[in-house]
Amino acid sequence: MFYFCTNRLLSYFFLTTPLLKKNDKSSKNNGLYKHIQNFLNKKANLLLVLSIVLTSVIFYPLIIPHLSHPAMTIHISIHILSLDMALFLTVISILSFKKTKSKKVLLTSLSFSVLLIVEFLYLLQSSNVLGDFQIPFIDVEIPHMLLLFMLLLFAAGVIKVERR
């Protein structure tokens, strides 16, 4: 079930990315395709679509088994919301990088991508799909190391001075 959800999410991401291009002369932008493209170019609509798709893909395998435990359901729901925000920030920053080709925006989008991975790992941990991810010799969890890496990437993107 995990692989099915991941494949659905990835296929959705690769389906919507071409729809977000405004001036794509090589594709057929007519009718419904152009309407969907215009709809997804607004950030609020993109957030809405990403939230609906992510929640509908993740809801059944992760929330349904825990419906008899309300505290666990709320805990997993918070992680789903965090994953949703990380996905939205990643998509927006990648689209911004495609537009600007800035190294600062690239570092920021990479940091949001790492945040997306961390939130996904935390979601799997909180729903008891996978256990702790430990680095054996230093006894540190992998999501904590990835969070540190994400902060380094984000700081590098903010501090980086671009020369023209």
Stockholm file with secondary structure:
# STOCKHOLM 1.0

chainA/1-164         MFYFCTNRLLSYFFLTTPLLKKNDKSSKNNGLYKHIQNFLNKKANLLLVLSIVLTSVIFYPLIIPHLSHPAMTIHISIHILSLDMALFLTVISILSFKKTKSKKVLLTSLSFSVLLIVEFLYLLQSSNVLGDFQIPFIDVEIPHMLLLFMLLLFAAGVIKVERR
#=GR chainA/1-164 SS CHHHHHHHHHHHHHHHHHHTCSSCSSSCCCTHHHHHHHHHTSHHHHHHHHHHHHHHHHHHHHTGGGTTCHHHHHHHHHHHHHHHHHHHHHHHHHHHHHHHCCHHHHHHHHHHHHHHHHHHHHHHHHTTSSCCCEETTTTEEHHHHHHHHHHHHHHHHHHCCCCC
#=GC SS_cons         CHHHHHHHHHHHHHHHHHHTCSSCSSSCCCTHHHHHHHHHTSHHHHHHHHHHHHHHHHHHHHTGGGTTCHHHHHHHHHHHHHHHHHHHHHHHHHHHHHHHCCHHHHHHHHHHHHHHHHHHHHHHHHTTSSCCCEETTTTEEHHHHHHHHHHHHHHHHHHCCCCC
//
